[in-house]
Amino acid sequence: MSGYVASLLSVIGINMILALSLNIITGFCGQVSLGHAAFYGIGAYTAAYLSKLGVPLLLTLPAATAMAGLIGAVVGLTSLRVRHDFLAVTTMGIGFVFLGFVRKQKWLGAELGISGIPASGLDPLAYALLIAVAAAAVIAFSLWIKQSWMGFTFDAVADDEDAALTVGVNVPAYKLTAFGIGTALAGLAGGLYVYFARIILPDTFDFVQSIAILTMVVIGGTGSVWGVVASTVALTLLPEASRAASDYRLLIFGTMLILVMRFSPGGLAGMARSFLGSYRARRRAAP
């Protein structure tokens, strides 16, 4: 396997973890987040800083996951009283606060970021396989949540918070749980990214990145695990198809997002369900 293919698989795996982590917050629990890249960045900066101190990979990844999840829980606590558009604006503000902070901290490299990050100790193929295993674990975890009592409760909170409260659901606790899990997984993606790129810059975790993550979730179908997996692969490979596509990445993503929201709000998962429903109906109607 060439280095390019290993690199591409690594990017797909990292993006998949990111999209699935946001899907838990937005797709499962109905909380719109426009600052998810901040938690991706928290995980990345944590792993990068610790690795520069000589901490090995096996410790930096759990630390990056825990740090992002802890800060995510704190942010979630402050956001419990806001919903819908106000929650979206609040989370967007978190992303700007994060960027403003890291750009002023010399010990984090300020505008230049952190470079010279030690290697993971694995060759590119082995590291790509490590990312693939992590992505597979997140897929399995997401599927487990969706089919568990927690997933059913998340659905109730997403559908109608007031109705969920009336039947005894602790809505704040479940919203906080979803936010904590999602941000922790974003931190894991950030930690994996550090050893892949071996350099991090503040702009990697800006508002545009948050929108790119959200686009993968919406196009795949919010709440659908396999839909998000499919959209992540497609939207990661699309800019790789040609240099021209890469140059117009944001335009393409934005156009796709508008078209999906207009003609298929359920995303790829909704389109697949509609196709299967039509196919089964034709089969039953056939003589």
Buried (B, 14 or more C-beta within 10 A) or exposed (E): EEEEEBBBBBBBBBBBBBBBBBBBBBBBBBBBBBBBBBBBBBBBBBBBBBBBEEBEBEEBBEBBBBBBBBBBBBBBBEBBEBBEEEBBEBBBBBBEEBBEBBBEEEEBBEEEBBEEBBEBEEEBBEBBBBBBEBBEEBBEBBBEBBEEEBBEBBBBBBEEBEEBBEEEBEBBEBBBBBBBBBBBBBBBBBBBBBBBBBBBBBEBBBBBBBBBBBBBBBBBBBBBBBBBBBBBBBBBEBBEEEEEBEEEBEEBBEEBBEEBEEEBEBBBBBBBBEEEEEEEEEEEEEE
